[in-house]
Amino acid sequence: MDSMLDIIKARPLPLEQLRRIRDDIRDDIRATKINVLLVGGTGVGKSSTINALFENNGLEATAEIGQSAKPETMDISAHEMDNLIIWDTPGLGDSPEKDRKHQNQIISLLQEKDDKGQPLIDLVFLILDAGSRDFSSAFTLIKDIVLPNLHHDDRDRLLIGLNQADQAMKGHYWDRVNNRPENNLIERLEELVKTVKDRIKADTDLNVEPIYYSAGCVMDGEVLSHPYNLQKLLSFIMDRLPKKKRAAIALHINEDEKNFEINDDKENYREKVEKSILSSLLDYIKEVSSEVFQQVKEIATDPDNIKTALTLTARFLGNIARKK
Protein backbone atom coordinates (compact mmCIF):
# COMPACT_ATOMS: atom_id res chain seq x y z
CA MET A 1 0.00 0.00 0.00
CA ASP A 2 1.16 3.58 -0.65
CA SER A 3 3.14 4.99 2.27
CA MET A 4 0.97 8.10 2.59
CA LEU A 5 -1.98 5.80 3.19
CA ASP A 6 0.05 3.54 5.46
CA ILE A 7 0.90 6.43 7.74
CA ILE A 8 -2.80 7.08 8.43
CA LYS A 9 -3.71 4.10 10.57
CA ALA A 10 -7.23 5.19 11.47
CA ARG A 11 -9.38 6.10 8.49
CA PRO A 12 -12.42 8.22 9.22
CA LEU A 13 -12.40 9.27 5.56
CA PRO A 14 -13.22 7.07 2.55
CA LEU A 15 -10.19 5.47 0.92
CA GLU A 16 -10.80 7.24 -2.41
CA GLN A 17 -10.90 10.59 -0.66
CA LEU A 18 -7.63 9.79 1.09
CA ARG A 19 -6.10 8.94 -2.27
CA ARG A 20 -7.23 12.27 -3.70
CA ILE A 21 -5.67 14.02 -0.70
CA ARG A 22 -2.46 12.08 -1.25
CA ASP A 23 -2.40 13.08 -4.92
CA ASP A 24 -3.02 16.74 -4.05
CA ILE A 25 -0.09 16.67 -1.62
CA ARG A 26 2.09 15.06 -4.27
CA ASP A 27 1.14 17.68 -6.85
CA ASP A 28 1.77 20.54 -4.41
CA ILE A 29 5.24 19.24 -3.60
CA ARG A 30 6.12 18.80 -7.27
CA ALA A 31 4.91 22.32 -8.04
CA THR A 32 7.07 23.90 -5.33
CA LYS A 33 10.19 25.39 -6.88
CA ILE A 34 13.49 25.63 -5.02
CA ASN A 35 16.06 28.14 -6.28
CA VAL A 36 19.65 27.85 -5.07
CA LEU A 37 22.26 30.45 -5.95
CA LEU A 38 25.65 28.73 -6.14
CA VAL A 39 28.65 31.00 -5.69
CA GLY A 40 32.31 30.09 -5.73
CA GLY A 41 35.56 30.48 -7.60
CA THR A 42 36.85 28.20 -10.33
CA GLY A 43 37.98 24.84 -8.98
CA VAL A 44 36.23 24.94 -5.59
CA GLY A 45 34.08 21.93 -6.48
CA LYS A 46 30.66 23.39 -7.24
CA SER A 47 29.81 20.68 -9.75
CA SER A 48 31.03 17.81 -7.57
CA THR A 49 29.12 19.19 -4.57
CA ILE A 50 25.80 19.41 -6.40
CA ASN A 51 26.21 16.02 -8.05
CA ALA A 52 27.11 14.37 -4.75
CA LEU A 53 24.10 15.89 -2.99
CA PHE A 54 21.45 15.54 -5.66
CA GLU A 55 20.36 13.24 -8.44
CA ASN A 56 20.71 14.97 -11.78
CA ASN A 57 18.03 12.86 -13.47
CA GLY A 58 20.15 12.46 -16.56
CA LEU A 59 20.52 16.18 -17.22
CA GLU A 60 23.97 16.64 -18.67
CA ALA A 61 23.92 20.37 -17.93
CA THR A 62 23.67 19.65 -14.23
CA ALA A 63 26.73 17.42 -14.33
CA GLU A 64 28.65 20.26 -15.95
CA ILE A 65 27.97 23.07 -13.52
CA GLY A 66 30.82 25.52 -13.79
CA GLN A 67 32.01 23.95 -17.05
CA SER A 68 29.34 24.98 -19.53
CA ALA A 69 31.23 27.89 -21.03
CA LYS A 70 34.62 29.55 -21.08
CA PRO A 71 35.22 31.57 -17.90
CA GLU A 72 35.80 34.81 -19.81
CA THR A 73 32.35 34.68 -21.44
CA MET A 74 30.27 32.81 -18.87
CA ASP A 75 27.21 34.43 -17.31
CA ILE A 76 24.94 33.13 -14.58
CA SER A 77 23.26 29.99 -15.88
CA ALA A 78 20.26 28.05 -14.59
CA HIS A 79 20.44 24.26 -14.34
CA GLU A 80 16.97 22.80 -13.85
CA MET A 81 16.26 19.46 -12.22
CA ASP A 82 12.47 19.54 -12.43
CA ASN A 83 11.48 21.84 -9.54
CA LEU A 84 15.05 22.33 -8.25
CA ILE A 85 16.91 25.14 -10.04
CA ILE A 86 20.61 25.67 -9.46
CA TRP A 87 21.80 29.14 -10.47
CA ASP A 88 25.50 28.81 -11.19
CA THR A 89 27.55 32.00 -11.01
CA PRO A 90 30.87 32.39 -12.78
CA GLY A 91 34.02 32.42 -10.71
CA LEU A 92 35.20 35.81 -9.53
CA GLY A 93 38.74 37.09 -9.62
CA ASP A 94 39.39 37.08 -13.38
CA SER A 95 39.50 40.88 -13.65
CA PRO A 96 37.86 43.90 -11.95
CA GLU A 97 35.73 44.58 -15.03
CA LYS A 98 34.41 41.01 -15.26
CA ASP A 99 33.90 40.86 -11.50
CA ARG A 100 31.71 43.98 -11.62
CA LYS A 101 29.61 42.46 -14.38
CA HIS A 102 29.18 39.21 -12.46
CA GLN A 103 28.42 41.05 -9.24
CA ASN A 104 25.67 43.04 -10.95
CA GLN A 105 24.17 39.80 -12.22
CA ILE A 106 24.17 38.39 -8.68
CA ILE A 107 22.50 41.54 -7.33
CA SER A 108 19.82 41.36 -10.01
CA LEU A 109 19.06 37.73 -9.20
CA LEU A 110 18.95 38.35 -5.44
CA GLN A 111 16.44 41.15 -5.99
CA GLU A 112 14.17 39.10 -8.25
CA LYS A 113 10.78 37.99 -6.90
CA ASP A 114 8.79 34.85 -7.62
CA ASP A 115 5.13 34.79 -8.71
CA LYS A 116 4.05 35.13 -5.06
CA GLY A 117 6.14 38.22 -4.46
CA GLN A 118 8.71 36.36 -2.38
CA PRO A 119 12.47 36.41 -3.05
CA LEU A 120 13.24 34.05 -5.92
CA ILE A 121 16.43 32.76 -4.32
CA ASP A 122 15.80 30.43 -1.40
CA LEU A 123 19.42 29.71 -0.53
CA VAL A 124 22.76 31.36 -1.28
CA PHE A 125 25.40 28.64 -1.14
CA LEU A 126 28.95 30.03 -1.16
CA ILE A 127 31.60 27.35 -1.64
CA LEU A 128 35.21 28.01 -0.65
CA ASP A 129 38.33 25.91 -1.12
CA ALA A 130 39.43 24.63 2.30
CA GLY A 131 43.00 24.51 1.02
CA SER A 132 43.08 28.22 0.19
CA ARG A 133 44.72 30.86 2.36
CA ASP A 134 43.01 33.85 0.78
CA PHE A 135 39.25 34.38 1.11
CA SER A 136 39.34 38.16 0.68
CA SER A 137 37.23 38.17 -2.49
CA ALA A 138 34.62 35.97 -0.80
CA PHE A 139 34.47 38.25 2.24
CA THR A 140 34.02 41.27 -0.04
CA LEU A 141 31.28 39.49 -1.98
CA ILE A 142 29.37 38.67 1.21
CA LYS A 143 29.74 42.15 2.68
CA ASP A 144 29.15 44.28 -0.40
CA ILE A 145 26.99 42.15 -2.69
CA VAL A 146 25.12 39.32 -1.00
CA LEU A 147 23.98 40.62 2.39
CA PRO A 148 22.93 44.13 1.26
CA ASN A 149 20.58 42.48 -1.24
CA LEU A 150 19.00 39.99 1.15
CA HIS A 151 16.00 41.00 3.20
CA HIS A 152 16.93 41.12 6.88
CA ASP A 153 14.70 38.11 7.58
CA ASP A 154 16.48 36.13 4.85
CA ARG A 155 20.05 36.67 6.01
CA ASP A 156 20.12 33.22 7.60
CA ARG A 157 19.71 31.71 4.13
CA LEU A 158 23.41 32.18 3.47
CA LEU A 159 25.37 28.93 3.70
CA ILE A 160 29.14 28.82 3.57
CA GLY A 161 30.83 25.53 2.76
CA LEU A 162 34.54 24.77 2.88
CA ASN A 163 34.96 22.02 0.30
CA GLN A 164 37.95 19.76 -0.32
CA ALA A 165 38.58 19.34 3.38
CA ASP A 166 40.80 16.38 2.55
CA GLN A 167 43.19 18.77 0.76
CA ALA A 168 43.24 21.49 3.42
CA MET A 169 46.79 20.42 4.39
CA LYS A 170 47.78 19.23 0.91
CA GLY A 171 46.42 15.75 1.58
CA HIS A 172 48.31 15.26 4.83
CA TYR A 173 46.57 13.93 7.96
CA TRP A 174 43.68 12.47 5.99
CA ASP A 175 42.79 8.91 6.94
CA ARG A 176 42.16 7.43 3.51
CA VAL A 177 41.14 4.04 4.89
CA ASN A 178 38.32 5.48 7.03
CA ASN A 179 37.75 8.55 4.84
CA ARG A 180 37.95 11.13 7.60
CA PRO A 181 40.39 13.75 8.91
CA GLU A 182 42.90 12.94 11.61
CA ASN A 183 43.29 15.16 14.67
CA ASN A 184 45.88 17.54 13.17
CA LEU A 185 43.67 18.18 10.17
CA ILE A 186 40.55 18.53 12.32
CA GLU A 187 42.31 21.27 14.30
CA ARG A 188 43.26 23.05 11.08
CA LEU A 189 39.71 22.81 9.71
CA GLU A 190 38.14 24.02 12.96
CA GLU A 191 40.54 26.99 12.97
CA LEU A 192 39.53 27.73 9.39
CA VAL A 193 35.83 27.67 10.28
CA LYS A 194 36.49 30.03 13.19
CA THR A 195 38.53 32.40 11.00
CA VAL A 196 35.76 32.64 8.41
CA LYS A 197 33.06 32.97 11.07
CA ASP A 198 34.91 35.69 12.99
CA ARG A 199 35.75 37.68 9.86
CA ILE A 200 32.15 37.71 8.63
CA LYS A 201 30.95 38.68 12.10
CA ALA A 202 33.43 41.57 12.20
CA ASP A 203 32.50 42.73 8.68
CA THR A 204 28.72 42.35 8.83
CA ASP A 205 27.68 41.54 12.43
CA LEU A 206 26.17 38.34 10.98
CA ASN A 207 26.56 35.06 12.82
CA VAL A 208 27.26 32.26 10.35
CA GLU A 209 28.24 28.66 10.90
CA PRO A 210 30.52 27.54 8.04
CA ILE A 211 30.83 23.81 7.44
CA TYR A 212 33.83 21.91 6.13
CA TYR A 213 33.25 18.86 3.94
CA SER A 214 34.55 16.96 0.95
CA ALA A 215 32.32 16.33 -2.04
CA GLY A 216 34.51 13.42 -3.13
CA CYS A 217 36.09 12.94 -6.51
CA VAL A 218 34.79 11.15 -9.59
CA MET A 219 36.77 11.16 -12.81
CA ASP A 220 35.58 9.47 -16.01
CA GLY A 221 33.03 7.52 -14.00
CA GLU A 222 35.61 6.21 -11.53
CA VAL A 223 35.15 7.06 -7.84
CA LEU A 224 38.54 8.19 -6.56
CA SER A 225 37.31 9.34 -3.16
CA HIS A 226 33.99 9.33 -1.33
CA PRO A 227 32.33 12.37 0.23
CA TYR A 228 32.80 13.36 3.86
CA ASN A 229 30.39 15.37 6.05
CA LEU A 230 27.80 15.44 3.27
CA GLN A 231 24.93 14.43 5.56
CA LYS A 232 25.88 17.31 7.83
CA LEU A 233 25.97 19.63 4.82
CA LEU A 234 22.50 18.42 3.83
CA SER A 235 21.20 19.14 7.33
CA PHE A 236 22.64 22.66 7.10
CA ILE A 237 20.88 23.15 3.76
CA MET A 238 17.57 22.00 5.25
CA ASP A 239 17.95 24.36 8.20
CA ARG A 240 18.42 27.35 5.89
CA LEU A 241 15.69 26.64 3.37
CA PRO A 242 12.15 27.94 3.88
CA LYS A 243 10.35 25.22 5.82
CA LYS A 244 7.85 24.35 3.10
CA LYS A 245 10.57 23.81 0.53
CA ARG A 246 12.42 21.14 2.50
CA ALA A 247 10.10 18.33 1.44
CA ALA A 248 10.34 19.54 -2.17
CA ILE A 249 14.13 19.47 -2.28
CA ALA A 250 14.06 16.02 -0.66
CA LEU A 251 12.80 14.64 -3.98
CA HIS A 252 16.28 15.23 -5.39
CA ILE A 253 18.54 13.86 -2.67
CA ASN A 254 21.06 11.45 -4.14
CA GLU A 255 20.03 7.85 -3.49
CA ASP A 256 23.63 6.66 -3.19
CA GLU A 257 23.83 6.20 0.59
CA LYS A 258 27.64 5.96 0.46
CA ASN A 259 27.71 9.69 -0.22
CA PHE A 260 26.24 10.35 3.22
CA GLU A 261 27.85 7.63 5.34
CA ILE A 262 30.90 9.35 6.84
CA ASN A 263 30.42 12.49 8.95
CA ASP A 264 31.96 14.10 12.00
CA ASP A 265 29.40 12.34 14.25
CA LYS A 266 28.85 15.37 16.47
CA GLU A 267 25.11 14.89 15.89
CA ASN A 268 22.77 12.43 14.23
CA TYR A 269 22.54 14.42 11.00
CA ARG A 270 20.43 11.84 9.20
CA GLU A 271 17.75 12.04 11.85
CA LYS A 272 17.88 15.85 11.71
CA VAL A 273 17.31 15.78 7.95
CA GLU A 274 14.46 13.27 8.22
CA LYS A 275 12.68 15.24 10.95
CA SER A 276 13.08 18.44 8.95
CA ILE A 277 11.51 16.80 5.90
CA LEU A 278 8.68 15.32 7.96
CA SER A 279 7.91 18.71 9.51
CA SER A 280 7.81 20.23 6.03
CA LEU A 281 5.54 17.46 4.74
CA LEU A 282 3.13 18.10 7.61
CA ASP A 283 2.69 21.66 6.35
CA TYR A 284 1.65 20.34 2.93
CA ILE A 285 -0.80 17.93 4.53
CA LYS A 286 -2.29 20.69 6.70
CA GLU A 287 -3.01 22.83 3.65
CA VAL A 288 -4.84 19.98 1.91
CA SER A 289 -6.76 18.42 4.81
CA SER A 290 -6.80 19.53 8.45
CA GLU A 291 -8.45 16.23 9.41
CA VAL A 292 -5.68 14.09 7.94
CA PHE A 293 -3.10 16.52 9.31
CA GLN A 294 -4.27 15.87 12.87
CA GLN A 295 -4.00 12.10 12.39
CA VAL A 296 -0.54 12.23 10.87
CA LYS A 297 0.67 14.75 13.43
CA GLU A 298 -0.41 12.49 16.28
CA ILE A 299 1.49 9.59 14.75
CA ALA A 300 4.55 11.62 13.83
CA THR A 301 4.93 13.24 17.26
CA ASP A 302 4.51 9.99 19.19
CA PRO A 303 8.01 8.84 20.24
CA ASP A 304 6.97 5.23 19.68
CA ASN A 305 5.99 5.95 16.08
CA ILE A 306 8.49 8.58 14.95
CA LYS A 307 10.84 6.12 13.23
CA THR A 308 7.93 4.55 11.34
CA ALA A 309 6.69 7.99 10.33
CA LEU A 310 10.14 8.98 9.09
CA THR A 311 10.50 5.76 7.10
CA LEU A 312 7.09 6.12 5.48
CA THR A 313 7.73 9.78 4.71
CA ALA A 314 10.95 8.85 2.93
CA ARG A 315 9.10 6.15 0.99
CA PHE A 316 6.33 8.55 0.00
CA LEU A 317 8.77 11.16 -1.28
CA GLY A 318 10.78 8.48 -3.03
CA ASN A 319 7.66 7.36 -4.86
CA ILE A 320 7.02 10.94 -5.99
CA ALA A 321 10.59 11.26 -7.25
CA ARG A 322 10.41 8.02 -9.23
CA LYS A 323 7.08 8.97 -10.84
CA LYS A 324 8.24 12.36 -12.16
Secondary structure, DSSP 4 states (H G I P E B T S, - for coil): --HHHHT--S--S-HHHHHHHHHHHHHHHHH--EEEEEE--TTS-HHHHHHHHB--TT-HHHHTTT-SS-TTT---EEEEETTEEEEEPPPS-S-HHHHHHHHHHHHHHHH-B-TTSSBS-SEEEEEEETT-S--HHHHHHIIIIIGGGS-GGGGGGEEEEEE-GGGTTTTTTEETTTTEE-HHHHHHHHHHHHHHHHHHHHHH------EE-B--EEETTEEEE--BSHHHHHHHHHHHS-TTHHHHHHTTB-S-GGGGS----SS-HHHHHHHHHHHHHHHHHHHH-HHHHHHHHHHHTSTTTHHHHHHHHHHHHHHHHHT-
